[in-house]
Amino acid sequence: MNNSLSRRSLLKSATCGMGYLAFAHLCQSAQGAAHASALAPKQPHHQPRANRMIFLHMRGGPSHMETFDHKPLLNARAGQPGRAKNRKLVPQQWKWRRRGESGLWVSDLLKHTAKHADELCVLSGMHTDIGNHTPAMLLLHTGSFAFTRPSMGAWIMYGLGAENQNLPGFISLCPPVINGGSKNYGSAFLPAVYQGTAIGDIKINIKDAQIGNIRNARLSTIQQRRQLDLVQALNRQYGQSDPADTQVEGVIESYELAFRMQSELPSVVDLSGETQATLDMYGIGDRKPSDSFGRQCLLARRMIEAGVRHVEVCDEFWDQHGALKKGHEARAAATDQPTAALLTDLKRRGLLDDTLVVWGGEFGRTPDTARKDLDGRDHNTEGYTMWLAGGGVKGGFKHGQTDELGYEAVEDRTHLHDLHATILHLLGLDHKKLTYSYAGRDFRLTDVHGRVVEEVLA
C-alpha cells in the first residue's frame, strides 16, 4: 500500500483545503498570463477627473419647470394659449429660491437636493431625438434608439476595466423590465463580460431583491472550485475551436467572477453595519416613501467604495400627463432626501471629487397641456434639464438655457451625444477613440456625433 501523498492531495487535506484553493488560484493566474482578463484595469486615454460614476435615473421625464429651470413667465401667463391648438400654459407648481453661494435656482419640490446647489452643474439646454419612453430610454443608455447597441456602462467597462476583480464592474439597481429592459444595461456586440449585473427590478423594493446563485447549500467552496475547473476546461476547449467568438470568453469570465463574488458581494450589500444616523440620513425605514431609493443610493455608495466602476440607481415613473403636482410630489418624496444624502456621504468620505454623479430622465415635459385643469405636462424632447456633480465638473453652475416658457433649448444646447462624450471625457476616455470593430465597421457610444462640453469642466 502506498501511503505517500501527492502535492495536490496534501494541499486538499491541509488546513481545511485552503492550500488547494490557493494552488488553484495560482494555476488560474498562470493560465491568465497568456491572455489578460478582459476585466483587468486599463489605461485611460488621458488623465481622468473621475474614476467611477453613479447614474440616478429618473425614469419617465421629470419636469424641468418644476425642478431646476425657473420660468416665472409661466405663472404670469397661466391659462393662456400654448404653442399648439387647444393647449394652455401650465403654471409652475412650487415656489423657487436662489440656493447656496452660487445663487442657483432650485424649486421647493427638491428642498433636500437644493442644499447641494453649490455642487450641482445644471445642464438646462438638454435636447434629444425622440419622445416615446422606450426609444428615448435606449438613446439615453446606449446612444441609439433604432438599433441594439452597447450600454454606456458596458462602454465604460470596455474602456477602463474593473477596479475590483471580485465584484461586477457595472451594476444596475432595480432597472425597469420594460422600456428596453435589459438592453439598457446590456453589452450588445461587445464581449458579454462587459454587460451590467442587475439586482432586483423596478417593481420591488431593493431590500427584497435576491441575488441569484450567490450561495450553494449543497457544495463546499472547494467542491465548487473543482466543479468549475472542469467546466472551464471544457469552455476553453470549445473556445479554441473559434477564437474569434468572444461570447465563450465572456462566459468563462462571468463564471470566474460569479465564483469570486460569493465571498465579497454579500458583505457589500449588507446594510446592517451602517449606523442609524446614516440610515436616517438616506430616508431608510419601512414606512418611509424614500426607503427603496434610499437603500439603492446607500448601496451605490458602498459599491463604488468597494471598487464597482459604474452603478445605476433607478426610480419609478415621473410621467405625469395628469396629476402633475401629486405625482411629482410622490417622486420627490421617494428620491430627494436619498439623493441629497448620497452627495453628503460622498463628500464627507472624500469620494465626490473623483466620483461623477449624473441625475436625469430620458426627456423633459411641455410648458402646456390639453387638460382643462392645467394639472399635467406632456413629453418634451426639445428642452429639458439634467445635472452632474463631482468628478471634475463646475459646481453651482448652470449651462444652457431654454426659451422664456421652457419649450426648447435656445442657448448652449447639449444633445445626449454631447453628454455621453463629456461623461467619457471625465472618466479619461476619448469618445472618438473608444471604438469597437463589428460587422465591418467601427462603432462608438456617440456614433458619428458628440462633442465634449468643455464649458462645464472645472
N, C-alpha and C positions, 0 to 999 in steps of 0.2 A: 504493500500500500504506500502510495506516495503522499507524504504529509507536507510536502513543500507547497508554498503559496506563491502564485504568480503575483506580479506587481499589481495587476488590475484587481485580483481577488483581495489582496491585502488592503488596497485603498477602499474597496467597497465595504469591508468589515470594520476598518479602523475608524474611531471617533464618529460612530453612527453613520458612516458613509460620506462624511463631509469631504474627505480626501478624494473620493471618487468624483464628487461634483466639481471640485477644483480641477482635477485632472481633465474632466470632460470639457470644462471651460477653456483650459489651455489648448486642448485639441481643436476646439472651435476657433480659438484665436489664431492658431497656426493655419487652419484652413482659410480663415478670413484674410490672412496676409496676402493671399493670392488675388482676392477680389474684395476691396474695401467695401464696408457696409454702405448701402445707399442712404442710410440714416446718419452716417458719421457727419460731424460738423464740417462745414465747408467755408472756404474763404469768401467773404463778400466781395463785390466789385469795387467798393470804396468804403471808407470809414463809416460805419453805421452810427446813427444817432439813437436808434432804438434796437434792442436785441430781441424783443418779443412784442406781441400785440394782443390786446383784448378788444373784441368787437361786440358792442352792446347793440344788438339788432332789435330795433323797434318795428316789428313786422306790421304791415298794414298802412303805414304812411302817417306819421304824426303831422299835425297842422303847424306849419312854421309861424302862422299868425297867432297861435296860442302858446308859443314856446320861446323862440329866440328872434323873431322878426317883427319888430314893433311897427304897427301900421295904424296910427291914430285916426287917419282919414277914413278908415273903415267904420269907426264909431260915428263920425260926423255924417257919413253918407249911408248909414244902415237903412236897409229897406228900399233904397233907390235901385234902379235897374242896373244889372251887371252887364257884362260884355255880350252875353248871348241872350236870345229871346226868352222871355218868361223866367228869367233868373234875376234874383235880387241879392244885393250885398249883405253879408253877414257880419255883424259887429264882433270885435274881439271879446272873448268871454271872460277874461281875467284882467286884473289891474297889472300895470307894468311899472318897473322901477329900474333905475340905474344901479348896478351892483359893483361892489368892490372898489378898489382904487382905479381900475380901468374905466369904470362907468358903463360897462357892457349892459345893454338892455336884456333883461330876462323877466318873463311874466311870473306872477304869483302861483301859477299852476305848478311850477317846478321850484318850490321855495328852498328845498334842500340843495339841489344842484346849483341854484343861484349863488349859494355861499362860496362856490368854487369858480366864480366868474373870472377871476384873475388867472386861472389855469386853463380856461377854455379858449380854443381857437375856432371861432364860429364861421362856417362856410355858408354864407347866405345867398350865394349865386349858383347853387347847385341846379343842374338840369339833367334829364335823362331822356330815353328814346321812346318808351312805351308805357302806357298807363293801365295795363292789366297786371294783377298781382303776380301771377306765376312767371310770365316772361320778365317782368320788372325785377323780381327777386333773383332770377337766374342771371340777369345782366349785372345786378349788384354783386353777386357772388362769383361769377365766372367771366364776366366781360362780354358775354354773348347771350342773347335770348332765343336765337334761332337754331343753334347747334349745341350739342353736348360738348362742353369744354371743361378743362380742369378748374376747380375752385381756386379762389385766391389763396386759401390756406394751403392747398396742395402745391401751388406755385412757390409759396414761401418755403415750404419744406424741401421742395426740389432744389431751390436756390441756396438754402442755408443749412439743411440737415437739422438734426435734433440735438439739443443740449444735454438731454438725459436719455441714455440708451435703454433705460428700464421703464420708460413711460412713452406713450404716444406723443409725437411732437405737435399734433394738431387734434384738438378735442372740440366737439360741438355739443353744448349742453342744451337739452330739451329742444332739439330742432323740430320744425314742423314736418308732418308726414305728407302734407300736400304742398302746393305752390313750388313744385320742383323737387320736394322731398330730398332724397339722398344726393341728388345732383348738386345741391348747394354746398355739400362738403366732400364731393367725390373727386376722383383723380382723372376721370375720363381716359385719355390715351397716355397720360403719364404713368410710370410704374405704380402698381396698386399700393405699394408701401407708403405712398405719399398721401393717400386719402385720409380724411378725418375719421376719428373714432367718436361715434355718437353715444352719449349717455342719456337715457331717457328720451322723451319726446314732449312736444308742446302740450299734450293732453293731460299730463300728470305732474304732480309736484315732484321736484327733483329728489326730495327725500325718499320717495317711493320707487325711484329708478333702480333697476337691477343691472349690474354689470355682468354680463354673461360669461360663464366659464372661468371665473376668477379663482374658484376653489374646486378641488377634486376630493370628494368624500371617500373614494374607493382606492386611489393610488397615492403612495407617498411621493415626495419630491424626487427621490432617486428613481423610482419606478417610472414616473412621468418623463424624466430625463432620458432614460433608456428607451422608452417608447418613442419619444420624439426623435432621438438619434436615428432610429430605424426609419421612421417616416421621412426624415430629412435626407437620409442617404438615397432613398427611392426618388424623392423630389429632385435631388441634384442629378441623379442618373437620367431622369426624364428630361430635365432642363438641358442637359448636354446634347440631346438629340436635336434641339432647335435653339441655339444660343441667342438668336435674335428675339425670341419670345420672352419679354420681361415679366410676363404675368407669373411665371413659375418662380422667378427670383423674388417677386413680391410676396408670394405665398410663403416661401422659405423665411423671409424677413419677418412677416407677420406672425408666423408660428413662434419664432425665437422671441419676438417682442412680447407675445402673449405669455410665454413661459416666465420671462423676467418680470412682467407686470404683477404676477401673483405675489411677489414679495414686497413690492413698493406701492402699488396703486391703492390697496386698502387703507394704508395709513394716510395717504394724501387726501382721500375723500372722507375721512373720518373727522367730523367736526367736534367730537366730544372733548378734545383738549383745548378748544377755544374758550376764552373767558366769557362770562355772562355779559360783561360790558361790551365785548366785541359783537356777540350775537345781537344784543340790543341795538348797537350802532347800525347794523345791517338790516334791522327790522325783522329779525327772525323770531318767530313764535307761532304756535299752532293756529291762533285765531287772528293773526295779522295778515292783511292782504298782500303784504310785501314778503311773506315767508319764503315762497318758492324762488322768486327772483333774488331775494337777499341771500339765500343759500347758494344760488348759482354764482353770484358775484363773489361771495366768500370763497367758494371752490375755485373760481378763476384766479383769485389772488394766491391761494395755496398751490395751484397748479403751476403758475408761472414762477413762483418761488422754487418749486421742485424741478424746474427746467423744461416745462412744456413751452413750446415756441409760440403757438397761436391758439387762443381759446375764444370761441364764440358763445355768447350768452344770448338767449332768445326770449323775447316777451311774446305775449299773445297777439291781440289784433287792435291796432289804432285806426280801424277803418270805419269811422263814424259818419256815414252819409246822413244819418239821422241821430238824434240824441247825442249831439256833439259834446255838450257840456258834461252830461252824465258819463259818457263813455271815456272821454279824455281824463276826467277826474278819477275814474277807476284805474286807468292805466298809469296815471301819475302816482296814485296811492300804492300801486304794486312796484313801481320802478324807481321813483325819485329818491327816496331815502337810501336804498341799496346802492344806487349809482353814486350818490354823494359819499357814502361810506367807503366805497371802493377807492375813490380818489383820495379820501383822507388816509385810508390804510396804506395805499401805495406810497403816498408822500411821506408819511411818518416812518416807513420802513426803508426809505431811500430807494424805492423801486420806480417811482414815477418818471424820473429823469431818463431812464432807458427802457421804459415800457410805453408803447403807444396805445392810447385808448381811443376808440372810434365809436361814436354814437349816431344812430340814424336809421331811417327806413328806406324803402325802395323808391319812394317819391313823396311829394307833398300833397297839399289839399288846396282847393279853389277858394278864392275870396267870396264866391257867391254860391247860391243854391236855388233849386227849383221848389224847395219846400216853403209853404206859406208861413210856418212857424219860425223860419230863419234859424233852425237848430240843426245844422248839418253842413258838411263840406264834402265835395267830391274829389276824385283823383286829379292831381296836377303834376304834370311832368316838366313843365316849363320853368318852374321856380320853386325851390324849397331849401331847407336847411339841414346840414349835418354839422357835427363838431368833432374836433380832435383835441386831445390833451396829452401832456407829457411828451416823451420820445422825440424831442428836438423841434417842436412847433412853438410858435409865439403864443403866450398866454395873455388873456384879457384882450384878445384881438378879433376883429370882425373883418372878414374878407368877402367881398361881393355884395351885391345889392339887388333886390327885386324892385319893380316899379312901386309907385306910391300906394297901390292897393294890394300888392303881393301876387299878381298874376304870373309874372315871368321875370327871370333873371335878366337884368339890363346892364349890369356893371360887374367886371371881373367874373365872368361866367366860368363855372367849373363843371365839366362833364364827369360822369363816373369814370371814364377812361383816364381823365386827369387825376382824379382821386386815387385810382389804383397806381398810377405812375408815381404819385407823391408818396403813397404808403410804402411802395417798394424802395423808393429812394431813401426814405428814412431808415429802412431796415438794411441799407447798404447794397441794394440791388439796382442795377440799371435796367429799366423795363424794356429797353431796346436790345439788350444783350441777353436777357433771361429768356431764352428760346428753347424749343424742343422740336426736333425734326420728326414729322409724322405724315404719312401719305404723300410724300414727295415735296413737302414744303415745311418751312419753319413757322411755328406758332408761338405766340406770346400772350400774356394776360390782356394786354392792351391792344391786341391785333395790330392794325397799322395806324393806330391813333394814340392820343395821350401826350400830355406834357407835364413835367414836374411843376407844381405851383410854387415857384421859388419865393413868392411873396409871404408865404405862411411859415417859412423855415426860420427858426430862431438863430 
